[in-house]
């Protein structure tokens, strides 16, 4: 006698289809393939000032090193945010397990929102 019906491991439930949402950077990592030919350069003089810590980091990197690829800039900023969170004790939370990919979506959103104001993204059109 079985008390619980066994689930078919090959069937996709609503929760299984939505499981990717647990990892907020998953969508951004998939976008990276299409963003591989994009480059980001600082607009001089900037039309505005950085308003968030992420924007400040992006401006700092672009001011110091010049134009760079979109993919490498996202990776560099997410790694820096991740290291800063670990220094502040974030390793005891989920951040220690998921790594810097937790910040991919935030960095991509910041890059897209200040495009044409603080920096310019050139190359193929961003989706």
Secondary structure, 3 states (H helix, E strand, C coil): CCCCCCCCCCCCCHHHHCHHHHCCCHHHHHHCCCCCCCEEEECCCCCCCCCCHHHHHHHHHHHHHCCEEHHHHHHHHHHHHHHHHHHCCHHHCCHHHHHHHHHHHHHHHHHHHCECCCEEEECCCCC
